């Protein structure tokens, strides 16, 4: 029913093969039989196949206006179920915190346990990175930095409460891994990238969160942490792999409410470290 390697990117998105494959790996990691990315009503990315694609396109099309108006960000909505080749499948669609351009991600998977909030967040990060990196035929970014950073800024604001009025953001800019991906193949490449996120998840404490800006840039936000404390925590951090120890550059910035309130200062941190 499904070829897990099958991916298809819209001609309006001038993407590298790496970015396209990376998003495919993200859909596969959540057990997707089929995965679509909708940008302003257009399917700009397809992962996997199903025999009922035309029916599914029509189902989403007739609901899209209502979804744009009423569906809350990061709240997966069930669209129904169907059976194909003896497998019972369910359909979920989620709107991403994208700003002015509506972005939805659709996932078809076997009926079973629901995806966790962390699963949806990781997939959301990859989809937004894909859209931000994609260039339209007019050579214009479809999603700008404010689109990506605004939900991050709001999440940081919510972390500052009570006695916690400041923190730090640590950026990890990894070495260029693209030379390894082609000779190693999709499976081994997936292992390297999974190990990077696993290392960061282990380092992320309960009140902290991490985010992947692009295939090389990751950050970890630590409310209540100091510059000295962050340097002690991350100064000796390394990203192990079965194949190599990944090199990276580390930058740490102090964050408080004044920085969050200044769009220019806040956005410049991300622009300089993208």
HUFEN-V183096 format. One record per backbone hydrogen bond with DSSP energy under -0.5 kcal/mol. NH is the residue of the N-H (numbers start at 1). CO is the residue of the C=O. If there is no record, write none. Layout:
BEGIN
nh:NH co:CO
nh:NH co:CO
END
This chain:
BEGIN
nh:4 co:2
nh:6 co:3
nh:8 co:46
nh:10 co:44
nh:13 co:10
nh:14 co:12
nh:14 co:135
nh:15 co:13
nh:20 co:16
nh:21 co:17
nh:22 co:18
nh:23 co:19
nh:24 co:20
nh:25 co:21
nh:26 co:22
nh:27 co:23
nh:28 co:24
nh:29 co:25
nh:30 co:26
nh:30 co:27
nh:31 co:28
nh:32 co:27
nh:33 co:108
nh:34 co:108
nh:35 co:47
nh:36 co:106
nh:37 co:45
nh:38 co:104
nh:39 co:42
nh:40 co:102
nh:42 co:39
nh:44 co:37
nh:44 co:42
nh:45 co:37
nh:46 co:8
nh:47 co:35
nh:48 co:6
nh:49 co:33
nh:53 co:50
nh:56 co:52
nh:57 co:53
nh:58 co:54
nh:59 co:55
nh:60 co:56
nh:61 co:57
nh:62 co:58
nh:63 co:59
nh:63 co:60
nh:64 co:60
nh:67 co:63
nh:68 co:64
nh:69 co:65
nh:70 co:66
nh:71 co:67
nh:74 co:95
nh:75 co:72
nh:76 co:74
nh:77 co:93
nh:79 co:91
nh:80 co:91
nh:82 co:89
nh:84 co:87
nh:87 co:84
nh:89 co:82
nh:89 co:87
nh:90 co:109
nh:91 co:80
nh:92 co:107
nh:93 co:77
nh:94 co:105
nh:95 co:72
nh:96 co:103
nh:98 co:96
nh:102 co:100
nh:104 co:38
nh:105 co:94
nh:106 co:36
nh:107 co:92
nh:108 co:34
nh:109 co:90
nh:111 co:88
nh:120 co:116
nh:121 co:117
nh:122 co:118
nh:123 co:119
nh:124 co:120
nh:125 co:121
nh:126 co:122
nh:127 co:123
nh:128 co:124
nh:129 co:125
nh:130 co:126
nh:131 co:127
nh:132 co:128
nh:133 co:129
nh:134 co:130
nh:136 co:140
nh:139 co:136
nh:142 co:134
nh:148 co:144
nh:149 co:145
nh:150 co:146
nh:151 co:147
nh:152 co:148
nh:153 co:149
nh:154 co:150
nh:155 co:151
nh:156 co:152
nh:157 co:153
nh:158 co:154
nh:159 co:155
nh:159 co:156
nh:160 co:156
nh:160 co:157
nh:161 co:159
nh:164 co:161
nh:165 co:163
nh:167 co:255
nh:168 co:222
nh:169 co:253
nh:170 co:220
nh:171 co:169
nh:171 co:251
nh:172 co:218
nh:173 co:171
nh:173 co:249
nh:174 co:172
nh:174 co:216
nh:175 co:247
nh:177 co:175
nh:180 co:177
nh:181 co:177
nh:182 co:178
nh:183 co:179
nh:184 co:180
nh:185 co:181
nh:188 co:184
nh:189 co:185
nh:190 co:186
nh:191 co:187
nh:192 co:188
nh:193 co:189
nh:194 co:190
nh:195 co:191
nh:196 co:192
nh:197 co:193
nh:198 co:194
nh:199 co:195
nh:200 co:196
nh:201 co:197
nh:202 co:198
nh:203 co:199
nh:204 co:200
nh:205 co:203
nh:208 co:205
nh:209 co:221
nh:211 co:219
nh:213 co:211
nh:213 co:217
nh:214 co:217
nh:218 co:172
nh:218 co:216
nh:219 co:211
nh:220 co:170
nh:221 co:209
nh:222 co:168
nh:224 co:166
nh:225 co:222
nh:230 co:226
nh:231 co:227
nh:232 co:228
nh:233 co:229
nh:234 co:230
nh:235 co:231
nh:237 co:234
nh:239 co:246
nh:240 co:238
nh:241 co:244
nh:246 co:239
nh:246 co:244
nh:249 co:173
nh:251 co:171
nh:253 co:169
nh:255 co:167
nh:257 co:165
nh:260 co:256
nh:261 co:257
nh:262 co:258
nh:262 co:259
nh:263 co:261
nh:266 co:262
nh:267 co:263
nh:268 co:264
nh:269 co:265
nh:269 co:266
nh:270 co:266
nh:271 co:267
nh:272 co:268
nh:273 co:269
nh:273 co:270
nh:274 co:271
END
